[in-house]
Amino acid sequence: MDESEALRKPASCEAMPDGVRLIRVLHILHTLARAGAEQLVYEMATANRARMVTAAICLDREGPLADQLRAEGVEVFWTHRREGLDFGQARRIAEIIVKFRPDVIHCHQYTPFFYGALGRMRARRGRIVFTEHGRHVPDVVSLKRRWFNRLFLARQADRITAVCGFSRQSLIEKDGMPGDRIEVIYNGVAPERFEQAIDRSGARQRLGVPEDKLVIVQVGTFRAVKDQATAIRAFAKVSREIPRAMLVFGGDGPDLPACRELASDLGLQASVVFLGSRDDIPQVLAAADIMLMTSLSEAHSVSLLEGMASGLPIVATRVGGIPETVLDGQTGLLAPAGNPCAIGDCLMRLLRDEKRRRDMGQAGRERVRSRFGRNDMHRRYMDIYGELARLGGPA
């Protein structure tokens, strides 16, 4: 759908039949790909439709969740952002704000916040929530940007949130944002989606995984920060010691061809499986024995939460917000990033100890239930939306 067609679409209704006014929330994000921030937007929109009307703006491209949201009655706009500073975004976003009439404009990540703030200033409508999710690698912020954030941009946000303590600290230390204004709201998942009895044998049969294999699964977009190449090199060590082991990847992305080639070069074609993009992640996880994450940087990974909710022990890198999610020695094992030997050793320790896998998996499942449930996350965001909607107008 092009921009002009999207802008001609009628706005959603504002109230339910009983006259209760719904909160109008406009999300601004880079894309609606299958990733943490995007999944949050999708679930917030679909799970809370009784309390709010939602629309979304994609700056860079739409992605597969865009059509799914449209099928759920959510308006999705695409503003076709150009490389570099694109000040035309302010006009395009302002037009959508005027049309949609949001009470709250929820900006996910720094660039959507920057353009969302400019659009809101032009449209003079809506209160802004800025949420920091992950960070770039390398995470370098210029002094000019720090001062711009401190003197201007931070003041445009009515609320600032971060998905974990690591993201909050990065906003303070790297971006110069005021720490006393940043609230941590951890990502959450619906545990029941992964706890429902999914037949392990059936899941393996659907994926073509032999019953006698020990399966390591890694889910995520194939791009440099996820460092799947290190996962493959770590598995090369594992496969020499434990021939029954298999490594299964879920996801797509620009680095997928290079990873396929690396697995072939290492002679792992028979034991490394690339599933591509999947919409049946609970079934994929049900077929696994261990979840692996080799990221160079990570905030509060939804994929890790899904693995823990599925009762899987975790092997992951000790970076970013991962230690806030995975308790080393209790719900999984952590290793240095970019170190295939250390990661391979962690994998072998768990592959050789079924009881430890089971105990860690159960501890991880309990941790998700008690700390990282989707309902708690939604409740806090809805409270913020409600508070800001009652204030009305721009700050």
The 8 nearest C-alpha neighbors of each residue, nearest first, counted from 0:
[[1, 4, 5, 2, 77, 76, 3, 75],
 [2, 0, 4, 3, 5, 77, 76, 78],
 [1, 3, 5, 4, 77, 6, 78, 76],
 [4, 2, 6, 5, 1, 7, 0, 8],
 [3, 5, 7, 6, 2, 1, 0, 8],
 [4, 6, 2, 7, 3, 8, 76, 1],
 [5, 7, 3, 4, 8, 2, 95, 76],
 [8, 6, 4, 5, 9, 3, 2, 10],
 [7, 9, 5, 6, 10, 4, 74, 3],
 [10, 8, 7, 11, 6, 98, 99, 5],
 [9, 11, 99, 12, 8, 98, 74, 13],
 [12, 10, 13, 9, 52, 99, 74, 73],
 [11, 13, 14, 10, 52, 15, 21, 9],
 [14, 12, 21, 20, 11, 52, 15, 23],
 [15, 13, 20, 21, 19, 18, 12, 16],
 [14, 16, 18, 17, 19, 20, 13, 21],
 [17, 15, 18, 14, 19, 20, 13, 12],
 [18, 16, 15, 19, 14, 20, 21, 13],
 [17, 19, 16, 15, 14, 20, 21, 13],
 [20, 18, 14, 15, 17, 21, 16, 13],
 [21, 19, 14, 13, 18, 22, 15, 50],
 [20, 22, 51, 50, 14, 13, 23, 52],
 [23, 21, 51, 52, 24, 102, 50, 20],
 [22, 24, 101, 52, 102, 51, 53, 21],
 [25, 23, 103, 53, 101, 104, 102, 52],
 [24, 26, 104, 54, 55, 53, 101, 105],
 [27, 25, 55, 105, 104, 106, 56, 54],
 [28, 26, 56, 106, 111, 55, 105, 107],
 [29, 27, 107, 57, 111, 30, 106, 56],
 [28, 30, 58, 57, 59, 111, 60, 27],
 [31, 29, 57, 61, 60, 32, 28, 59],
 [30, 32, 62, 64, 37, 61, 65, 63],
 [31, 33, 62, 30, 63, 34, 64, 37],
 [32, 34, 37, 38, 31, 64, 63, 35],
 [35, 33, 37, 32, 38, 36, 219, 31],
 [34, 36, 38, 37, 301, 39, 300, 33],
 [37, 35, 39, 38, 34, 40, 132, 107],
 [36, 38, 40, 31, 39, 34, 35, 32],
 [37, 39, 41, 35, 40, 36, 34, 42],
 [38, 40, 36, 42, 37, 41, 43, 35],
 [41, 39, 37, 43, 38, 42, 44, 36],
 [42, 40, 38, 44, 39, 43, 45, 37],
 [41, 43, 45, 39, 44, 40, 46, 38],
 [44, 42, 40, 46, 41, 45, 47, 39],
 [43, 45, 41, 42, 47, 46, 53, 40],
 [44, 46, 42, 43, 47, 48, 41, 71],
 [45, 47, 43, 42, 44, 48, 49, 41],
 [48, 46, 49, 50, 45, 44, 43, 51],
 [47, 49, 51, 50, 45, 46, 44, 52],
 [50, 48, 47, 51, 21, 15, 46, 52],
 [51, 49, 21, 48, 47, 22, 52, 20],
 [52, 50, 22, 21, 48, 23, 49, 47],
 [51, 53, 23, 22, 24, 21, 48, 11],
 [54, 52, 24, 25, 44, 73, 23, 51],
 [53, 55, 74, 25, 73, 75, 26, 24],
 [56, 54, 26, 75, 25, 27, 76, 74],
 [55, 57, 76, 27, 77, 75, 26, 28],
 [58, 56, 77, 30, 29, 28, 61, 59],
 [57, 59, 29, 78, 80, 79, 77, 60],
 [60, 58, 29, 80, 79, 57, 30, 61],
 [61, 59, 30, 57, 62, 58, 77, 79],
 [60, 62, 30, 31, 65, 57, 77, 63],
 [61, 63, 32, 31, 64, 65, 30, 60],
 [64, 62, 65, 32, 66, 31, 61, 67],
 [65, 63, 67, 31, 66, 62, 32, 68],
 [66, 64, 68, 67, 63, 31, 61, 62],
 [67, 65, 69, 68, 64, 70, 63, 62],
 [66, 68, 64, 70, 65, 69, 71, 63],
 [69, 67, 71, 65, 73, 70, 66, 64],
 [68, 70, 73, 66, 72, 71, 67, 74],
 [69, 71, 67, 68, 72, 66, 73, 65],
 [72, 70, 68, 69, 73, 67, 45, 66],
 [71, 73, 69, 70, 68, 74, 11, 53],
 [72, 74, 69, 68, 54, 71, 53, 75],
 [75, 73, 54, 69, 55, 72, 76, 53],
 [76, 74, 55, 54, 56, 73, 65, 69],
 [77, 75, 56, 5, 57, 55, 78, 2],
 [76, 78, 57, 56, 79, 58, 2, 61],
 [77, 79, 58, 80, 2, 57, 76, 91],
 [80, 78, 59, 58, 77, 81, 60, 57],
 [79, 81, 58, 59, 78, 85, 88, 82],
 [80, 82, 85, 79, 83, 84, 59, 88],
 [83, 81, 84, 80, 85, 59, 79, 86],
 [84, 82, 85, 81, 80, 86, 110, 87],
 [83, 85, 86, 82, 81, 87, 80, 88],
 [86, 84, 87, 88, 81, 83, 80, 82],
 [87, 85, 88, 89, 84, 90, 114, 117],
 [86, 88, 85, 89, 90, 91, 80, 92],
 [87, 89, 91, 86, 90, 85, 92, 114],
 [90, 88, 118, 117, 92, 87, 91, 86],
 [91, 89, 93, 87, 88, 92, 94, 118],
 [90, 92, 88, 94, 93, 89, 87, 78],
 [91, 93, 118, 95, 89, 94, 90, 88],
 [92, 94, 118, 122, 96, 90, 95, 91],
 [95, 93, 97, 91, 92, 96, 98, 90],
 [94, 96, 98, 92, 93, 97, 99, 91],
 [95, 97, 93, 99, 98, 94, 100, 92],
 [98, 96, 94, 100, 95, 99, 122, 93],
 [97, 99, 95, 96, 100, 94, 10, 6],
 [98, 100, 96, 97, 101, 95, 10, 54],
 [101, 99, 97, 96, 98, 102, 124, 23],
 [102, 100, 23, 103, 24, 125, 99, 25],
 [101, 103, 125, 23, 388, 24, 126, 22],
 [102, 104, 126, 24, 125, 101, 127, 105],
 [103, 105, 25, 127, 26, 126, 24, 125],
 [104, 106, 128, 26, 127, 129, 25, 27],
 [107, 105, 27, 129, 112, 111, 26, 128],
 [106, 108, 130, 28, 111, 129, 27, 131],
 [109, 107, 131, 111, 110, 130, 132, 112],
 [108, 110, 112, 111, 113, 107, 131, 129],
 [109, 111, 113, 112, 108, 114, 29, 107],
 [112, 110, 114, 28, 113, 106, 109, 115],
 [113, 111, 106, 115, 109, 110, 114, 116],
 [114, 112, 110, 116, 111, 115, 109, 117],
 [115, 113, 117, 111, 116, 112, 89, 118],
 [116, 114, 112, 118, 117, 113, 111, 119],
 [115, 117, 119, 113, 114, 118, 112, 120],
 [118, 116, 114, 120, 89, 115, 119, 121],
 [119, 117, 89, 93, 115, 92, 121, 116],
 [118, 120, 122, 116, 121, 123, 117, 124],
 [121, 119, 117, 123, 118, 122, 116, 124],
 [120, 122, 118, 119, 123, 93, 117, 89],
 [123, 121, 93, 119, 124, 120, 118, 97],
 [124, 122, 120, 119, 121, 393, 125, 392],
 [123, 125, 393, 392, 122, 119, 126, 96],
 [126, 124, 102, 393, 103, 392, 101, 104],
 [125, 127, 103, 393, 104, 157, 102, 387],
 [128, 126, 104, 156, 157, 103, 105, 129],
 [127, 129, 105, 158, 156, 159, 157, 106],
 [130, 128, 106, 159, 105, 112, 107, 160],
 [131, 129, 160, 107, 161, 159, 108, 106],
 [130, 132, 161, 108, 107, 166, 160, 162],
 [131, 133, 162, 108, 161, 130, 298, 166],
 [134, 132, 298, 297, 131, 166, 135, 299],
 [135, 133, 138, 136, 132, 296, 166, 297],
 [134, 136, 138, 137, 133, 296, 139, 224],
 [137, 135, 138, 134, 224, 296, 295, 139],
 [136, 138, 135, 139, 134, 296, 140, 224],
 [139, 137, 136, 135, 134, 140, 173, 169],
 [138, 140, 137, 141, 173, 136, 135, 174],
 [141, 139, 173, 174, 144, 138, 142, 145],
 [140, 142, 144, 143, 145, 139, 174, 173],
 [141, 143, 145, 144, 146, 140, 147, 174],
 [144, 142, 141, 146, 145, 147, 140, 148],
 [143, 145, 147, 141, 142, 146, 148, 140],
 [146, 144, 142, 174, 148, 175, 143, 147],
 [145, 147, 149, 143, 148, 144, 150, 142],
 [148, 146, 144, 150, 145, 149, 151, 143],
 [149, 147, 152, 145, 146, 153, 151, 150],
 [148, 150, 146, 147, 175, 151, 153, 176],
 [151, 149, 147, 148, 146, 152, 153, 154],
 [152, 150, 148, 154, 147, 153, 149, 155],
 [151, 153, 148, 155, 154, 147, 149, 150],
 [154, 152, 155, 148, 156, 151, 149, 176],
 [155, 153, 152, 156, 151, 150, 157, 149],
 [154, 156, 152, 153, 116, 157, 151, 127],
 [157, 155, 127, 158, 154, 153, 128, 129],
 [156, 158, 127, 128, 126, 155, 159, 394],
 [157, 159, 128, 156, 129, 160, 127, 180],
 [160, 158, 129, 181, 128, 130, 180, 156],
 [161, 159, 182, 130, 181, 183, 129, 131],
 [162, 160, 131, 183, 167, 130, 163, 166],
 [161, 163, 185, 184, 132, 183, 186, 299],
 [164, 162, 166, 165, 185, 161, 183, 299],
 [163, 165, 167, 166, 168, 183, 320, 162],
 [164, 166, 320, 168, 163, 167, 319, 169],
 [167, 165, 169, 163, 164, 168, 161, 298],
 [166, 168, 164, 170, 161, 169, 165, 163],
 [169, 167, 171, 165, 170, 166, 172, 164],
 [170, 168, 166, 172, 173, 171, 167, 165],
 [169, 171, 174, 167, 168, 176, 173, 172],
 [170, 172, 176, 175, 168, 169, 178, 174],
 [171, 173, 169, 170, 175, 168, 174, 176],
 [174, 172, 169, 170, 175, 171, 140, 145],
 [175, 173, 170, 145, 176, 171, 172, 140],
 [174, 176, 171, 145, 149, 172, 173, 170],
 [175, 177, 171, 170, 174, 149, 178, 153],
 [178, 176, 179, 180, 171, 175, 181, 149],
 [177, 179, 180, 181, 171, 176, 167, 168],
 [180, 178, 177, 181, 182, 176, 171, 159],
 [179, 181, 178, 177, 159, 182, 158, 160],
 [182, 180, 159, 160, 178, 179, 167, 183],
 [183, 181, 160, 161, 184, 159, 180, 167],
 [182, 184, 161, 160, 163, 162, 185, 164],
 [185, 183, 162, 161, 182, 160, 376, 186],
 [186, 184, 162, 163, 183, 187, 376, 371],
 [187, 185, 162, 376, 299, 371, 184, 301],
 [186, 188, 373, 371, 372, 376, 185, 189],
 [187, 189, 373, 372, 190, 371, 304, 305],
 [188, 190, 373, 191, 192, 372, 187, 374],
 [191, 189, 192, 308, 193, 188, 194, 368],
 [190, 192, 194, 193, 189, 195, 308, 188],
 [193, 191, 190, 189, 194, 195, 281, 188],
 [194, 192, 309, 191, 190, 195, 281, 308],
 [195, 193, 191, 192, 309, 190, 196, 308],
 [196, 194, 193, 191, 192, 197, 190, 309],
 [195, 197, 194, 198, 193, 199, 285, 192],
 [198, 196, 195, 199, 285, 282, 202, 194],
 [197, 199, 201, 200, 202, 196, 285, 286],
 [200, 198, 202, 201, 286, 285, 197, 203],
 [199, 201, 203, 202, 198, 204, 210, 286],
 [200, 202, 204, 198, 199, 203, 205, 197],
 [201, 203, 199, 205, 286, 204, 200, 282],
 [204, 202, 208, 286, 206, 200, 201, 205],
 [203, 205, 207, 201, 206, 202, 208, 200],
 [206, 204, 202, 203, 207, 201, 208, 200],
 [207, 205, 203, 204, 208, 202, 283, 286],
 [206, 208, 204, 205, 203, 209, 202, 210],
 [207, 209, 203, 206, 204, 210, 212, 205],
 [210, 208, 211, 212, 207, 203, 204, 200],
 [209, 211, 212, 208, 200, 203, 204, 213],
 [210, 212, 209, 213, 243, 208, 244, 214],
 [213, 211, 243, 210, 209, 244, 214, 245],
 [214, 212, 244, 243, 245, 288, 215, 211],
 [213, 215, 287, 245, 288, 244, 212, 246],
 [216, 214, 246, 289, 290, 287, 288, 245],
 [217, 215, 247, 290, 248, 246, 291, 287],
 [216, 218, 248, 291, 290, 292, 249, 247],
 [219, 217, 249, 248, 250, 216, 302, 220],
 [220, 218, 250, 221, 249, 217, 225, 302],
 [219, 221, 250, 251, 252, 222, 225, 218],
 [222, 220, 252, 254, 255, 251, 253, 219],
 [223, 221, 254, 224, 225, 220, 253, 252],
 [222, 224, 226, 225, 221, 254, 227, 295],
 [223, 225, 295, 226, 222, 294, 296, 136],
 [224, 226, 294, 223, 222, 227, 293, 295],
 [227, 225, 228, 223, 224, 294, 229, 293],
 [226, 228, 230, 229, 225, 231, 293, 221],
 [227, 229, 231, 226, 230, 258, 232, 261],
 [230, 228, 232, 227, 231, 339, 226, 233],
 [229, 231, 227, 233, 228, 232, 234, 293],
 [232, 230, 234, 228, 229, 233, 235, 227],
 [231, 233, 229, 235, 234, 230, 339, 228],
 [234, 232, 339, 343, 230, 235, 231, 236],
 [233, 235, 237, 231, 236, 232, 238, 230],
 [234, 236, 232, 238, 233, 237, 231, 239],
 [237, 235, 234, 233, 239, 238, 343, 232],
 [238, 236, 234, 240, 235, 239, 343, 241],
 [237, 239, 242, 241, 235, 240, 236, 234],
 [238, 240, 237, 236, 241, 242, 235, 234],
 [241, 239, 237, 238, 242, 236, 347, 244],
 [240, 242, 238, 243, 244, 237, 239, 347],
 [241, 243, 238, 244, 239, 240, 237, 245],
 [244, 242, 212, 241, 213, 245, 211, 238],
 [243, 245, 213, 242, 212, 241, 214, 238],
 [246, 244, 214, 270, 271, 213, 215, 247],
 [245, 247, 271, 215, 216, 214, 272, 270],
 [248, 246, 272, 216, 271, 273, 215, 217],
 [249, 247, 273, 217, 218, 216, 274, 272],
 [248, 250, 218, 274, 275, 276, 217, 219],
 [251, 249, 276, 275, 219, 220, 218, 248],
 [250, 252, 275, 276, 220, 221, 255, 249],
 [251, 253, 221, 220, 254, 255, 222, 250],
 [252, 254, 255, 222, 221, 251, 256, 220],
 [255, 253, 221, 222, 257, 252, 256, 258],
 [254, 256, 258, 221, 257, 253, 252, 259],
 [257, 255, 259, 258, 254, 260, 253, 252],
 [258, 256, 260, 259, 254, 255, 261, 228],
 [259, 257, 261, 255, 260, 256, 228, 262],
 [260, 258, 256, 262, 257, 261, 255, 263],
 [259, 261, 263, 257, 258, 262, 264, 256],
 [262, 260, 258, 264, 263, 259, 257, 265],
 [263, 261, 267, 265, 259, 260, 264, 268],
 [262, 264, 260, 266, 261, 268, 265, 267],
 [265, 263, 261, 266, 262, 260, 267, 259],
 [264, 266, 262, 263, 267, 261, 235, 232],
 [265, 267, 263, 264, 268, 262, 269, 235],
 [268, 266, 262, 270, 269, 265, 263, 271],
 [267, 269, 263, 271, 270, 266, 262, 272],
 [270, 268, 267, 271, 272, 266, 245, 263],
 [269, 271, 245, 267, 268, 246, 272, 244],
 [272, 270, 246, 268, 267, 247, 245, 269],
 [273, 271, 247, 248, 274, 246, 270, 268],
 [274, 272, 248, 275, 247, 249, 271, 259],
 [273, 275, 249, 248, 272, 276, 250, 247],
 [276, 274, 250, 251, 249, 273, 277, 248],
 [275, 277, 250, 251, 249, 274, 278, 220],
 [278, 276, 279, 275, 280, 249, 250, 274],
 [277, 279, 280, 276, 281, 33, 282, 283],
 [280, 278, 277, 282, 281, 283, 284, 276],
 [279, 281, 283, 282, 278, 284, 277, 249],
 [282, 280, 284, 283, 279, 193, 285, 192],
 [283, 281, 285, 280, 284, 279, 202, 286],
 [284, 282, 280, 285, 286, 281, 279, 202],
 [283, 285, 281, 287, 286, 282, 280, 306],
 [286, 284, 282, 283, 287, 199, 281, 202],
 [285, 287, 203, 284, 202, 199, 283, 282],
 [288, 286, 214, 284, 285, 289, 215, 216],
 [287, 289, 214, 215, 213, 311, 290, 286],
 [290, 288, 215, 312, 311, 287, 313, 216],
 [289, 291, 313, 216, 215, 217, 311, 306],
 [290, 292, 314, 217, 315, 216, 313, 289],
 [293, 291, 315, 294, 217, 314, 316, 290],
 [292, 294, 316, 315, 226, 225, 230, 227],
 [295, 293, 225, 296, 226, 224, 292, 297],
 [294, 296, 224, 336, 225, 226, 293, 318],
 [297, 295, 294, 319, 318, 224, 136, 298],
 [298, 296, 319, 320, 133, 294, 318, 299],
 [297, 299, 320, 133, 319, 300, 166, 132],
 [300, 298, 320, 163, 162, 186, 301, 321],
 [299, 301, 302, 303, 298, 304, 297, 35],
 [300, 302, 304, 303, 35, 305, 299, 186],
 [301, 303, 305, 300, 304, 306, 218, 219],
 [304, 302, 306, 300, 305, 301, 307, 313],
 [303, 305, 301, 307, 306, 302, 308, 300],
 [306, 304, 308, 302, 303, 307, 309, 301],
 [305, 307, 303, 309, 304, 308, 311, 290],
 [306, 308, 363, 304, 364, 310, 309, 311],
 [309, 307, 364, 305, 310, 190, 306, 193],
 [310, 308, 193, 306, 307, 311, 194, 305],
 [309, 311, 360, 307, 364, 308, 361, 363],
 [310, 312, 360, 307, 289, 306, 309, 290],
 [313, 311, 360, 331, 359, 289, 356, 330],
 [314, 312, 331, 290, 291, 289, 315, 332],
 [313, 315, 291, 332, 331, 333, 290, 292],
 [316, 314, 292, 333, 293, 291, 313, 334],
 [315, 317, 334, 336, 333, 335, 293, 318],
 [316, 318, 333, 335, 334, 322, 321, 336],
 [317, 319, 296, 316, 321, 320, 297, 295],
 [320, 318, 297, 298, 296, 165, 321, 317],
 [319, 321, 298, 165, 323, 299, 322, 297],
 [320, 322, 324, 323, 319, 318, 325, 317],
 [323, 321, 325, 324, 320, 326, 317, 318],
 [324, 322, 320, 321, 325, 326, 163, 299],
 [323, 325, 321, 322, 326, 320, 299, 304],
 [326, 324, 322, 330, 321, 323, 327, 331],
 [325, 327, 330, 329, 322, 328, 331, 324],
 [328, 326, 332, 331, 329, 333, 325, 330],
 [327, 329, 332, 331, 330, 326, 333, 359],
 [330, 328, 326, 327, 331, 359, 362, 332],
 [331, 329, 359, 363, 326, 362, 325, 312],
 [330, 332, 313, 312, 327, 328, 314, 329],
 [331, 333, 314, 327, 328, 313, 345, 315],
 [332, 334, 315, 316, 317, 327, 314, 331],
 [333, 335, 316, 317, 342, 341, 315, 336],
 [336, 334, 316, 317, 338, 337, 341, 333],
 [337, 335, 316, 338, 295, 334, 317, 293],
 [336, 338, 229, 339, 335, 295, 293, 226],
 [337, 339, 336, 340, 341, 335, 342, 229],
 [340, 338, 233, 342, 229, 341, 232, 343],
 [339, 341, 343, 342, 338, 233, 344, 236],
 [342, 340, 344, 343, 339, 338, 334, 345],
 [343, 341, 339, 345, 344, 340, 334, 233],
 [342, 344, 233, 346, 340, 341, 345, 237],
 [343, 345, 341, 347, 342, 346, 340, 348],
 [346, 344, 342, 348, 343, 347, 332, 341],
 [345, 347, 343, 349, 344, 348, 350, 342],
 [348, 346, 350, 344, 349, 345, 351, 343],
 [349, 347, 345, 346, 351, 350, 344, 352],
 [348, 350, 352, 351, 347, 346, 356, 345],
 [349, 351, 347, 352, 348, 346, 353, 213],
 [352, 350, 349, 348, 347, 353, 346, 241],
 [353, 351, 349, 355, 354, 350, 356, 348],
 [352, 354, 356, 355, 357, 351, 350, 349],
 [355, 353, 357, 356, 352, 358, 359, 349],
 [356, 354, 358, 357, 352, 353, 359, 349],
 [357, 355, 353, 359, 354, 358, 312, 349],
 [356, 358, 354, 360, 355, 359, 361, 353],
 [359, 357, 355, 361, 360, 356, 354, 362],
 [360, 358, 330, 362, 312, 356, 361, 357],
 [359, 361, 310, 311, 312, 357, 363, 358],
 [360, 362, 364, 358, 363, 359, 310, 357],
 [363, 361, 359, 365, 360, 364, 330, 366],
 [364, 362, 307, 330, 366, 360, 361, 365],
 [363, 365, 308, 361, 307, 310, 367, 366],
 [364, 366, 368, 362, 363, 367, 369, 361],
 [367, 365, 363, 369, 364, 368, 370, 362],
 [366, 368, 371, 364, 370, 365, 369, 308],
 [369, 367, 365, 366, 372, 370, 371, 364],
 [368, 370, 366, 367, 365, 371, 372, 364],
 [371, 369, 367, 366, 368, 372, 187, 185],
 [370, 372, 187, 367, 368, 369, 186, 373],
 [373, 371, 187, 188, 374, 368, 375, 189],
 [372, 374, 187, 188, 189, 376, 375, 377],
 [375, 373, 377, 376, 372, 378, 189, 187],
 [376, 374, 378, 377, 373, 372, 379, 187],
 [377, 375, 373, 374, 379, 378, 187, 186],
 [378, 376, 374, 380, 375, 379, 381, 373],
 [377, 379, 375, 381, 376, 380, 374, 382],
 [378, 380, 382, 381, 376, 377, 383, 375],
 [381, 379, 383, 377, 382, 378, 384, 376],
 [380, 382, 384, 378, 383, 379, 377, 385],
 [383, 381, 379, 385, 380, 384, 378, 386],
 [384, 382, 380, 386, 381, 385, 387, 379],
 [385, 383, 381, 387, 382, 386, 388, 380],
 [384, 386, 388, 382, 383, 387, 381, 389],
 [387, 385, 383, 389, 384, 388, 382, 390],
 [386, 388, 390, 384, 389, 385, 383, 126],
 [387, 389, 385, 102, 391, 390, 386, 384],
 [388, 390, 387, 386, 391, 385, 384, 102],
 [389, 391, 387, 388, 386, 392, 126, 393],
 [390, 392, 388, 389, 387, 102, 393, 125],
 [393, 391, 124, 125, 394, 126, 390, 102],
 [392, 394, 125, 124, 126, 123, 391, 119],
 [393, 126, 392, 157, 155, 125, 156, 391]]
